[in-house]
Amino acid sequence: MGSTSNNSAAGVGRRDLIKRSAALGLIGVPAMSLLSACASSGGSGQKKDKAGTKTAKNPLGVNESAKMEFVLFDGGFGKEYAQDAVKIYQKDFPKATVKFSATQKIQSTLQPRFNQGNPPDLIDNSGAEQMDMGVLVGKNQLSDLTPLLDAPSYDDPSKKVRDTLRPGIVEMGQFDGNPVWIFYYAYTVYGVWYSQKALDSLDAQYPKTWDEMLAVCEKAKKKGMAGWTYAGKYPYYIPFSLYPMIGKVGGREVLDAIDNLEPNAWKHPAVKACFEAYYELYKKGYILKGTPGLDHIQSQTAWAKGEALFIPNGSWVENESANVIPKDFNLAVSAPSGIDSSDKLPFGTIWASGGEPFIVPAKAANPEGGMEQLRIMLSEASSKNFTAKVKSLTAYNGGTTGITLTPGLKSGVAALQLAGSNVVNPRLQDWYVQLQKEKIGVSGLGEMMAGRLTPAEAIKRIQGFADEAAKDTTIKHYKHQ
C-alpha cells in the first residue's frame, strides 16, 4: 500500500462515488461552485497528438511516440498498482514518455487544466476532492470509452474488453444511454461485515431473517457486546446494508423507483418494513452506545475491538482497518438479513458495484494512450497485482486464481457466488450525491437511528427530500433505462 495512511480523510474519500460513498465528502470542497467552474470549456486548449496505426498489438491506434500523462488519486489503494501498470505501457511503447503523478487534491490540481483545455490523458477521479461526474458529462468534458470496451482484451484478442468485465461495470459508466463516460476499476462488495470468530463465540449462524437477527443481537448483548455500530457522523454508510435489504424484501423495482425519484417511492411497504426493522435495533438497545457520535474510523475500530458484532460497510474496510483488525478476527461479509420468507428475492441478494472511477478527458492530447493504459490495467496480470496488493477485486471478472485471498476478500468472493444474478446496484449515491449523503443519510437515516425520528417520520422527511430533488431544475435527472 505504500505510505498512504488508510485513515486519512482522502484515503477514505476515494470511494466517494460521485463516487461510491465518500467518507468525508461532507467536509470536502464546497461542491458546485468549483465544480461548475471546473467543467467550463474555456482556455486555448492543447493540440491533439496524431493517432497511430491500428494493429493487432496496438488495437486502439496509440501514437507510439506521444507523451501519455496519468494522474492517480493517492488514497487507500496506494499508487503501486498503477505504477506497475505504467511500466507495462512503457515496455509496450518504448518511444513514449509517460508522466505519472498521484495527488489527494484531484479537483484543485486538475480544475485549472480543464479550464485551460489541457487536461491529462487518464485520471482516477476519486477522493473528497473529486470532480462532479454529472457536471463533466453534462459539459461534454469526457471521452466516450466505447472504443476501449470494444477493443480486444489485453490477454485474449478473441475477446473484447467488455466481455471480460464483472456485471454492471459498463452500465455504471453510462449517463442516460449509450456512451460510457466513466470506467470503475475497483469492484466493491457492500454488506454486513463481522468477525466469524465473534459469531462462533456466540454459537450463532449469520441471521437470514430479522427475527434471527434480533435473536443474535440479544445473545451478543448478554455477553456485553453490542449487536451493531456504524459511522454515526456519516450515516450514509447505513444504506450499504439497508438498500440491498429493501431490494431483497420488495424487489429491484423498489430501488429503481427510488433512484428515479418517483413520487411515493419511499412509501413502498418494503421501505417501511426495513426502516422499522433497523429502528428496532435502536429501540432494543442493540446499537453500540455513543455510535451517533462516531466517525467511520472510530466505529470500525470499536467493531474491530469486539465492542460490536456487525457493521455496514464496503470491502475497502479490510484494508482501511488492517491496523486494528486482530489476526484471528476472521473477517467476513454477508448479504443483509431479510424480513421473512415473503421477501421477493432470496437470501444472498447483495449490493456490489464498481468503485474508483477512471476518466479520459475529451480534450486529452493522447486519449488513445489513456485508454490503452486502462486496457493494460484490465489484463489478468494487472488485475491480480491490484487484488494482491490492496485486498480488493477489480472490474476484471477473474484475477483471483493463484492469489492467497485475505479473509475478507475470500468472504466477498463467496458472497458474490452466493448472490449469483441477485446483485443490486442502487444509483442514488452517484446520480444525486447531496441528496444521498446530506439529506437521506444525515438528516433522515442518521436521525432515525439516533432515535430522534420514528420510521414514519424518517420516511416522510426522505420522501420530501426526494420530491425536492425531482423538482430541482438546476440538477440533471437520470433514469434507469
Secondary structure, DSSP 8 states (H G I E B T S, - for coil): -TT--TTSHHHHHTTBTTTB--SSGGGSS-HHHHHHHHT---S------------SS-TT---TTS-EEEEEE-STT-SHHHHHHHHHHHHH-TT--EEEEEES-HHHHHHHHHHHT---SEEE--STT---HHHHHHTT-B---HHHHHSB-SS-TTSBGGGGB-TTHHHHTBSSSS-B--EEEEEEEEEEEEEHHHHHHTT----SSHHHHHHHHHHHHHTT-EEE---TTSGGGTHHHHHHHHHHHH-HHHHHHHHTT-TTGGGSHHHHHHHHHHHHHHHTT-B-TTGGG--HHHHHHHHHTTSEEEEEEETTHHHHTTTTS-TT--EEEE----SSTT-SS-TT-EEEEEEEEEE-BTT-S-HHHHHHHHHHHTSHHHHHHHHHHHS-EESBS---TTS---HHHHHHHHHHHHHTT-EE---HHHH-HHIIIIIIIIIIIIHHHTTSS-HHHHHHHHHHHHHHHHH-TTS------
